[in-house]
Amino acid sequence: MLVKKAMKGEVDLFTPAMAVQKELMSVPDFSSDNSDDFFAAEKKALQNAKKAILMTAGAAVQKFMNNLDKEQEIIMNISDMLIELFVCESVLLRTEKLISIRGEAAASLQIDMAKTYISDALEKINLSGKHAITAFNDGDTLRIMLMGLKRFTKYEAYNTIAARRRIADKLIEEDQYCF
């Protein structure tokens, strides 16, 4: 739907997609984010995931133009990327709201859930992007796009096993769903 609107000129997706392609050819920014925001790393990761989606969708549109609707698998992979991003943003906003109400200590398990989900979702976004990109690229273009995808879907290491155990321990202790 969004791509159709972009093809009709109702939504400008091409300018941001071109900006992402330009950024892809530039030197990566290695500066650390000194933000006081508790979820600064997650927000940066989600911003970069948006760039990965724009890069993938933009390249698909450039390659197939008006025939993109016949490439259902590519559309499915891009849709999967968008769905994961939407859920991540929702999870992050809900967790931030909970922290503002209860405080960080009282919401520690929800923070674990949010970080675990975001970690897993970025892996899924990477995988879906890889499937889409390899469907219509090869050679140097494929390598460059896969490097860009990896760059835009990286996330700092998070011990999801320990987080899942803390969440499971709480559920076992309560003997019911308590979140």
C-alpha positions in Angstrom: 0.0 0.0 0.0 2.8 2.4 1.0 4.8 1.5 -2.1 1.8 2.0 -4.3 1.3 5.5 -2.8 4.9 6.3 -3.4 4.7 5.1 -7.0 1.7 7.5 -7.5 3.7 10.3 -5.9 1.4 10.6 -2.9 4.1 9.7 -0.4 7.8 10.6 -0.8 9.7 7.4 0.0 12.4 7.9 -2.6 14.1 10.9 -1.0 14.7 9.1 2.3 15.7 5.9 0.5 18.3 7.8 -1.5 19.6 9.4 1.7 20.0 5.9 3.1 21.9 4.8 0.0 24.1 7.9 0.3 24.7 7.1 4.0 25.6 3.5 3.0 28.4 4.7 0.9 29.8 7.0 3.7 32.0 6.2 6.6 29.9 4.8 9.5 29.4 7.0 12.6 31.3 5.3 15.5 30.5 8.0 18.1 28.8 6.8 21.2 25.4 8.3 22.1 25.8 10.1 25.4 22.1 10.5 25.9 20.6 10.2 29.3 17.7 8.3 27.8 17.4 4.8 29.3 16.6 3.3 25.9 19.0 5.3 23.8 20.7 2.2 22.3 17.3 0.7 21.4 16.0 3.9 19.9 19.2 4.2 17.8 18.8 0.5 16.7 15.2 1.1 15.7 16.2 4.2 13.7 18.8 2.1 11.9 16.2 -0.6 11.3 14.1 1.9 9.5 17.1 2.7 7.3 17.5 -1.0 6.6 13.9 -1.2 5.5 14.1 1.9 3.3 17.3 0.5 1.8 15.7 -2.8 1.0 12.4 -1.4 -0.2 14.0 1.3 -2.2 16.3 -1.1 -4.0 13.4 -3.4 -4.7 11.3 -0.5 -6.2 14.3 0.6 -8.3 14.8 -2.9 -9.6 11.2 -3.9 -10.4 9.4 -0.5 -10.7 5.8 -1.2 -11.6 6.3 -5.0 -11.6 7.1 -5.1 -7.9 3.5 -6.4 -7.3 4.5 -9.6 -9.0 7.3 -10.2 -6.5 5.2 -11.4 -3.6 8.1 -13.0 -1.7 10.0 -9.7 -1.7 6.9 -7.8 -0.6 6.3 -10.4 2.1 9.9 -10.0 3.4 9.7 -6.2 3.5 6.3 -6.5 5.2 7.8 -8.8 7.8 10.5 -6.2 8.4 7.9 -3.4 8.9 5.8 -5.5 11.2 8.7 -6.3 13.5 9.7 -2.6 13.5 6.2 -1.6 14.4 6.0 -4.1 17.3 9.4 -3.0 18.6 8.4 0.7 18.7 5.2 -0.2 20.4 7.0 -2.4 23.0 9.5 0.4 23.6 6.8 3.1 24.1 4.8 0.9 26.4 7.8 0.1 28.5 8.9 3.7 28.7 5.3 4.6 29.9 5.5 1.9 32.5 8.8 3.1 33.8 7.5 6.6 34.1 4.5 5.3 36.1 6.2 2.6 38.3 9.9 3.4 38.1 12.8 1.6 36.6 13.2 -1.0 39.5 9.6 -2.0 39.5 9.6 -2.4 35.7 12.8 -4.4 35.5 11.2 -7.5 34.1 9.3 -5.5 31.5 12.6 -3.9 30.5 14.0 -7.4 30.2 11.1 -8.3 28.0 11.5 -5.2 25.8 15.2 -5.6 25.3 14.8 -9.3 24.6 12.1 -8.7 22.0 14.1 -5.9 20.3 17.2 -8.1 20.2 15.2 -11.0 18.6 13.3 -8.7 16.3 16.4 -7.1 14.9 17.7 -10.5 14.0 14.4 -11.2 12.2 14.6 -7.9 10.4 18.1 -8.8 9.3 17.0 -12.2 8.1 13.9 -10.9 6.2 16.1 -8.2 4.6 18.7 -10.7 3.6 16.1 -12.9 1.9 14.7 -10.0 0.0 18.0 -8.5 -1.0 19.4 -11.8 -2.3 16.3 -12.3 -4.4 17.2 -9.4 -6.7 20.9 -8.7 -6.4 24.2 -10.4 -7.0 27.9 -9.7 -7.1 29.2 -6.5 -5.6 25.8 -4.9 -5.3 24.7 -7.9 -3.2 27.8 -7.7 -1.0 27.4 -3.9 -0.4 23.7 -4.2 0.4 24.3 -7.1 2.8 27.0 -5.1 4.5 24.5 -2.2 4.8 21.8 -4.5 6.1 24.2 -5.8 8.8 25.3 -2.3 9.7 21.7 -1.1 10.0 20.4 -4.1 12.1 23.2 -4.4 14.6 22.3 -4.1 18.3 24.5 -4.3 21.3 24.9 -7.7 22.8 22.2 -8.5 25.4 22.0 -11.6 27.4 18.5 -12.8 26.4 18.9 -16.2 28.1 19.4 -14.6 31.5 16.6 -12.2 30.9 14.3 -15.0 29.9 15.2 -16.9 33.0 14.4 -13.9 35.2 11.0 -13.6 33.5 10.3 -17.3 33.8 11.3 -17.3 37.5 8.7 -14.6 38.1 6.0 -16.5 36.3 6.8 -19.7 38.2 6.8 -17.8 41.5 3.4 -16.2 40.7 2.0 -19.5 39.2 0.1 -17.4 36.7 0.6 -14.7 34.0 1.4 -11.6 36.0 2.4 -9.0 33.5 
